[in-house]
Each structure stands twice: as C-alpha cells, then as structure tokens.
C-alpha cells in the first residue's frame, strides 16, 4: 500500500506497523470495529463468520476479516465467493 501511495505522489510522513496480536489488541482497545454486512459472510480459512446487519467486530473477528482471502456471502443460491477480493472488502 505504501508503494501505491508513493506512486500517486501522496506524501507519507508517518506509519504504524502491527503484528497480528497488536492488531487484535488495538481493535479491542478502541471498542471494536463497526461494519455493516448486507448478508451473512464467512471465510473458512481465516475463521470469519459474521451475521448480516450492523456488527461490531472484536479484535479476533476484525483480524479474520482483514486476513480473508476467500470471502463468501450467503446468496439465494448458497454461499458465493466475492470475486473482488481485497478491493471489495475496502
């Protein structure tokens, strides 16, 4: 991401780097991450399992969401993997 910002001419004055445990702790310290899900979502490999609607993810859930590479949503015809990948979760 830093390389993309630099190529776009956006100056980077500071950045923070976190290990997984630091990410979990940071999210928990701020009271969780509020996200809206239009449908139930999951990623069996990252451990993500979220109900539809407005959800407050704790640190572990937020990490599973951030690490998801096989994000699936429940559609009328079953679980469908989101082809937009990381960009879709942004």
N, C-alpha and C positions, 0 to 999 in steps of 0.2 A: 504494500500500500504506500509506503514511503517513497518508493521509486516512482510510482504513478503521480503522486503529488508533486514531486520534484520535476518530472517531465512536463507537468501542467504549469510550472512556474509559480506554484504556491509555496511560499517560504515556510520552512519548518523550524521553529525556534525551540521547541521542547517536545519530548515524547516520553511515554512511560512504557515499560516492558514488564509483563507479569507472567509468572509461571501459572499453571492450571490452578494450583492451590491458592495463589494470590488473587486470581480472577474470582474464584468462588468466594473468598473472604471479602473482596471488595464489593461484590454484588450483595452479599449478606449484610455488610456494614451500612449500605445505603438503603436497606429495607426491601431489596428485591428489584426486579426489572418488570415493569408493566408493559405487556404486549397484548394485542388483540389477534385472535386466531379465528378465521372465518369458518373453519371446520376442524374437527379433531385432527391432530398431527402426531406423527411419530417418526422415529428413526431407530430401528432395532440395533444398529451398530453403535450409535452414540448413547443410547439409553433414553432418548427423548420419548415422552408420552404425555401429551397435553390435550385437554378437553377444549372444545370450541368456546369462543367468547373471550371476554377480558380476563386475563390471567396475570397474576404476579408470580414470576418465576423466582425461585430461590437460587442461590449460587450454583448448586449442582445442576438444576434444570437449565439455567442460563448457559452453563458450560456445555451441556448436551446440545442445546440449540446452536450455539456458536460452532461446535465441532461437527455438526450434522453435515454429512455429505450424501446421504440417501434419504432426504426429507420427503415424507409422504403425507398426503392429506386424504381424508376419507371422502370419497365422492359417491354419487348414486350407484355406481357400478363397482364399488370396492376401493381399496387403497391404491392411490395413484402417485407415483414418484414425480416430484416437481422438477421439470427439466431445466429450470432457470438457475439452479444451483445456488452459489453464494449470493449472486445478484438478486435473486428472488427473496432471500431472507433479509436483505438490506431494506 
